[in-house]
Amino acid sequence: MNTPLNNPSNDAPGGDTTAHPEVLTPREPTPVAASGSDMALPPARGNSDLRGQTPEDMDVPDDALLVVRGLKKYFPIRRGFFSRHVGDVKAVDGVSFFMRRGETLGLVGESGCGKTSAGRAILRMEEPTAGSVRFDGQDVLSLDRDNLRRLRRRAQYVFQDPYSSLNPRMTVGDTLREVLTVHRLASGAAVDARVGQLLEVVGLRAEHALRYPHEFSGGPRQRIGIARALAVEPELIICDEPVSALDVSVQAQVINLLRDLQDEFGLTYLFIAHDLSVVEHISDRVAVMYLGRIVEIADSRVLYSNPLMPYTQALLSAVPVAEPGRKHNRIVLQGDVPSPANPPSGCPFHPRCPHPLKDADCARIVPPLADKGGGHFAACIKVPLGSGGARGVPPTA
C-alpha cells in the first residue's frame, strides 16, 4: 500500500482495505484521555496513512535462517453435547517476520498475547492453522514425521519452567544421554564424555550428571534445559521466557550464558519474554505482539529510543527506572485486553489506545504492519510514513 486512504464509505467494517488505494478525508479526531509519558506520542497528521511496505512485500535477505509468513494458530471453541464448533480463540493471527543467522529477535508483549503459541507453532509443537514457516529454505509445515525429527536437530526449544520440562525420574545425565541416543549423535563411552562436556559448557560440573532435577535450584535447572537444547548442536533456539521464573541476579547469569553461547556457536535466538529490560540487553531486533499480532518491529536501539505504537510506549513506560528522584510517568491503559475469541474490529488495540488522534477509522481499518522508514514497522494508521528510525533523525517523508 503506497498511498494514503480516502473516502472509506464502501469498505466493510473491519474488512480488508487493500482494494481501496484512495485517500481518507481527514476527520476530526475523537479526544482520548491520555496519561503523561516521558516519551512523545508518535507523530501523526490526523489523516489515516496506510503507506509503507509490509513484511510480505519485501524480499527476504540472503542470510535469513527463519522466514514466517501469515502464521495463524486458532484453538477451536466447542460446546454442547455434540461438541459443535462455535468459534475460535485466535492465539496467533497472521504473524510475519524473518530472522537472520546469528541474530537474536526478541518477541515481547503482555501475558496471553500469543508469544508462546507462535514459538510452539513455528516448530510444530502445536500444528499451525494457516501460514508458512521456512527454515533455511525448507518448508517446515510440509515435513513428515521423520524429516521433522531431523529438523529438530537444527532447531530446539528452551521452556519457561525448567522443572516441569525435565523428567523428575531421570538423572541429568540420563536426560542428556536420551537426546544423544535418539538423534544418534554418540554411542558408548563417547556419550558420557559428551554429557560432561555439555554440563561444563553451561557452567555446571560433570559430576552433576548423577543428580536429579529436584536437587537443583532454578538457575542450574535452566542451565540443564539449555544443555539439553545444545546437545544436538542446533542452529536456532527458541527461548520461551527462559528467565522469568528466576531471581534477578540469576537472570543476569543466564542471559550472559546465552550471549556467550551465541558468540561461541553462532546460534540464532527467538527470545520470548514480557520483561522489556531483559529483552533490550540480549536482542538485536524486537517485535511487539498484541492480541495475536505483531504491532511493531524494529532494531532494538531504534524501538527503545523511538517507539511508534502507543502500545509499545505504554509497555516501555512500565519499565522501572533505577534513578532515585527522577520523575517517571506511567501510561496507564484503560480497560482490559479484549478476548482473542472475540477481537475488536479494525485495529485490535483501538479500544484501549490513548492516541489523541484516534477516530472512527481506527475501529474500521485493520492497520497493516508497514515500514514507516528505516526498517521500522508499525501497525498504526496514525503514524505517517517517514516516522521510523532512531529518535533525532528527521523524517524522510
ZAMARGU-4260 file (C-alpha; in steps of 0.2 Angstrom, whole numbers, plus 5000, padded with zeros to 4 digits):
<rodrens>
0) 5000/5000/5000 | 5009/5015/4994 | 4996/5029/4996 | 4985/5036/5010 | 4967/5031/5011
5) 4952/5042/5007 | 4933/5041/5007 | 4930/5024/5015 | 4912/5023/5013 | 4912/5007/5003
10) 4923/4997/5015 | 4915/4984/5026 | 4919/4987/5044 | 4935/4978/5049 | 4937/4972/5031
15) 4952/4971/5020 | 4957/4988/5013 | 4969/4983/5000 | 4957/4985/4986 | 4954/5003/4990
20) 4970/5013/4987 | 4962/5030/4990 | 4965/5044/5002 | 4954/5046/5018 | 4946/5063/5020
25) 4954/5069/5036 | 4942/5068/5051 | 4940/5077/5067 | 4949/5066/5080 | 4940/5059/5094
30) 4948/5066/5110 | 4955/5052/5121 | 4962/5055/5138 | 4980/5050/5140 | 4992/5049/5154
35) 5008/5058/5154 | 5024/5050/5147 | 5042/5053/5146 | 5041/5049/5128 | 5032/5060/5115
40) 5017/5052/5106 | 5020/5046/5089 | 5020/5059/5075 | 5004/5060/5066 | 4994/5072/5054
45) 4977/5067/5058 | 4974/5058/5041 | 4975/5039/5041 | 4991/5033/5032 | 4992/5016/5025
50) 5008/5018/5015 | 5023/5008/5018 | 5029/4991/5013 | 5024/4976/5024 | 5035/4961/5028
55) 5026/4951/5014 | 5030/4964/5001 | 5049/4964/5005 | 5062/4952/4998 | 5069/4940/5011
60) 5088/4944/5015 | 5100/4931/5008 | 5106/4927/5026 | 5089/4923/5033 | 5088/4907/5043
65) 5069/4908/5048 | 5055/4916/5037 | 5037/4916/5045 | 5023/4922/5034 | 5005/4924/5039
70) 5006/4912/5054 | 4990/4908/5062 | 4985/4897/5077 | 4967/4896/5081 | 4961/4885/5095
75) 4943/4879/5092 | 4929/4883/5105 | 4917/4868/5106 | 4900/4867/5116 | 4886/4856/5118
80) 4883/4838/5118 | 4889/4836/5101 | 4904/4847/5103 | 4899/4859/5090 | 4912/4871/5084
85) 4905/4888/5089 | 4921/4899/5087 | 4940/4901/5089 | 4952/4908/5101 | 4964/4917/5089
90) 4980/4915/5099 | 4991/4919/5084 | 4983/4929/5070 | 4994/4932/5055 | 5011/4934/5061
95) 5025/4938/5049 | 5044/4941/5052 | 5061/4934/5047 | 5077/4930/5057 | 5095/4932/5050
100) 5108/4919/5055 | 5117/4923/5071 | 5104/4937/5077 | 5093/4937/5092 | 5075/4943/5089
105) 5065/4947/5105 | 5046/4944/5105 | 5038/4954/5119 | 5020/4958/5124 | 5008/4955/5139
110) 5004/4938/5145 | 4991/4930/5133 | 4996/4939/5118 | 5001/4924/5108 | 5020/4924/5110
115) 5022/4906/5116 | 5009/4899/5104 | 5019/4907/5090 | 5035/4899/5096 | 5027/4882/5098
120) 5018/4883/5081 | 5035/4888/5072 | 5042/4871/5077 | 5025/4862/5075 | 5024/4858/5094
125) 5007/4865/5090 | 5000/4862/5072 | 4998/4880/5064 | 4980/4884/5057 | 4987/4893/5042
130) 5003/4902/5036 | 5020/4896/5031 | 5036/4893/5040 | 5053/4891/5031 | 5069/4886/5040
135) 5084/4888/5029 | 5073/4887/5014 | 5064/4871/5019 | 5045/4871/5021 | 5043/4866/5039
140) 5024/4863/5038 | 5025/4850/5024 | 5038/4839/5033 | 5033/4821/5038 | 5037/4814/5055
145) 5055/4808/5050 | 5060/4824/5042 | 5053/4834/5056 | 5064/4825/5068 | 5079/4829/5058
150) 5073/4847/5058 | 5073/4847/5077 | 5091/4843/5077 | 5094/4860/5070 | 5080/4870/5079
155) 5077/4867/5098 | 5066/4874/5112 | 5070/4880/5129 | 5055/4880/5140 | 5049/4893/5153
160) 5048/4881/5168 | 5064/4871/5168 | 5057/4859/5182 | 5041/4854/5173 | 5051/4851/5157
165) 5063/4839/5165 | 5058/4821/5169 | 5060/4820/5189 | 5063/4801/5187 | 5079/4804/5176
170) 5096/4810/5182 | 5103/4825/5172 | 5115/4813/5164 | 5101/4801/5158 | 5091/4816/5151
175) 5106/4822/5141 | 5110/4804/5135 | 5092/4801/5129 | 5094/4816/5117 | 5111/4810/5111
180) 5104/4792/5108 | 5088/4797/5100 | 5097/4808/5087 | 5111/4795/5086 | 5125/4808/5090
185) 5136/4797/5101 | 5137/4780/5107 | 5147/4770/5120 | 5160/4780/5131 | 5158/4795/5120
190) 5141/4798/5127 | 5147/4800/5144 | 5161/4811/5138 | 5149/4822/5129 | 5137/4824/5144
195) 5151/4830/5154 | 5156/4842/5141 | 5139/4849/5139 | 5137/4852/5158 | 5154/4861/5158
200) 5148/4872/5143 | 5133/4879/5153 | 5143/4882/5169 | 5140/4866/5178 | 5151/4851/5183
205) 5152/4834/5176 | 5148/4826/5192 | 5131/4835/5192 | 5126/4822/5179 | 5122/4810/5194
210) 5109/4821/5202 | 5091/4823/5199 | 5082/4839/5194 | 5074/4842/5211 | 5092/4843/5218
215) 5095/4860/5209 | 5088/4877/5211 | 5080/4887/5197 | 5096/4894/5189 | 5105/4877/5187
220) 5089/4869/5181 | 5088/4881/5167 | 5106/4878/5163 | 5102/4860/5162 | 5087/4864/5150
225) 5100/4874/5139 | 5112/4860/5139 | 5099/4848/5133 | 5095/4860/5119 | 5113/4862/5114
230) 5116/4843/5114 | 5110/4842/5096 | 5121/4856/5090 | 5106/4867/5084 | 5107/4882/5073
235) 5091/4890/5080 | 5085/4890/5099 | 5068/4897/5103 | 5069/4903/5121 | 5052/4904/5129
240) 5053/4915/5144 | 5069/4907/5150 | 5072/4919/5164 | 5055/4924/5170 | 5055/4912/5185
245) 5072/4916/5191 | 5079/4929/5203 | 5086/4945/5196 | 5104/4940/5199 | 5102/4923/5192
250) 5093/4931/5176 | 5109/4940/5173 | 5119/4924/5174 | 5108/4915/5161 | 5107/4930/5149
255) 5126/4931/5149 | 5127/4912/5147 | 5115/4913/5132 | 5126/4928/5124 | 5142/4918/5127
260) 5135/4903/5119 | 5129/4913/5104 | 5146/4920/5101 | 5154/4903/5103 | 5142/4893/5092
265) 5135/4906/5081 | 5117/4902/5087 | 5101/4911/5082 | 5089/4915/5096 | 5070/4919/5096
270) 5069/4926/5113 | 5051/4926/5120 | 5049/4937/5135 | 5037/4950/5144 | 5051/4960/5153
275) 5057/4973/5141 | 5073/4977/5151 | 5079/4960/5149 | 5075/4959/5130 | 5084/4976/5127
280) 5101/4968/5133 | 5100/4952/5123 | 5091/4957/5107 | 5097/4964/5090 | 5079/4967/5085
285) 5062/4967/5094 | 5045/4963/5089 | 5030/4968/5100 | 5014/4957/5100 | 4997/4962/5105
290) 4981/4950/5104 | 4990/4938/5092 | 4998/4951/5080 | 5014/4959/5079 | 5011/4978/5080
295) 5029/4984/5080 | 5046/4978/5075 | 5062/4987/5073 | 5080/4987/5078 | 5082/4986/5097
300) 5091/5003/5098 | 5078/5011/5087 | 5062/5004/5096 | 5068/5009/5113 | 5073/5026/5108
305) 5058/5030/5096 | 5043/5018/5099 | 5029/5022/5087 | 5015/5012/5093 | 5006/5019/5108
310) 5005/5001/5115 | 5024/5000/5114 | 5026/5016/5123 | 5014/5010/5137 | 5025/4994/5139
315) 5041/5005/5140 | 5033/5017/5152 | 5030/5002/5164 | 5049/4998/5165 | 5056/5003/5182
320) 5069/5017/5181 | 5084/5015/5193 | 5086/5033/5196 | 5080/5039/5213 | 5072/5056/5211
325) 5068/5055/5193 | 5050/5058/5188 | 5043/5044/5179 | 5026/5045/5172 | 5017/5029/5168
330) 5005/5027/5153 | 4990/5018/5161 | 4980/5009/5148 | 4961/5009/5151 | 4951/4994/5151
335) 4955/4975/5149 | 4964/4966/5135 | 4950/4960/5123 | 4946/4942/5122 | 4956/4933/5107
340) 4940/4923/5105 | 4931/4940/5100 | 4944/4953/5095 | 4938/4970/5091 | 4936/4976/5073
345) 4949/4987/5065 | 4965/4990/5075 | 4965/4977/5089 | 4972/4990/5101 | 4960/5004/5097
350) 4948/5001/5112 | 4962/5005/5124 | 4973/5016/5113 | 4977/5033/5121 | 4982/5042/5105
355) 4974/5059/5104 | 4970/5057/5085 | 4961/5040/5087 | 4945/5041/5077 | 4932/5030/5068
360) 4945/5024/5056 | 4954/5015/5070 | 4939/5005/5073 | 4936/5001/5055 | 4953/4999/5046
365) 4964/4984/5050 | 4981/4993/5050 | 4995/4984/5040 | 5012/4981/5048 | 5020/4994/5037
370) 5038/5000/5036 | 5037/5018/5042 | 5055/5021/5037 | 5072/5013/5040 | 5065/4996/5043
375) 5054/5001/5057 | 5037/4993/5055 | 5022/4998/5065 | 5004/4993/5063 | 4996/5011/5066
380) 4987/5021/5053 | 4990/5037/5063 | 5009/5035/5061 | 5014/5043/5045 | 5027/5036/5033
385) 5044/5043/5037 | 5042/5042/5056 | 5053/5027/5059 | 5071/5026/5063 | 5080/5032/5079
390) 5075/5047/5088 | 5083/5063/5082 | 5083/5058/5064 | 5072/5069/5054 | 5058/5060/5044
395) 5061/5056/5026 | 5043/5059/5020
</rodrens>
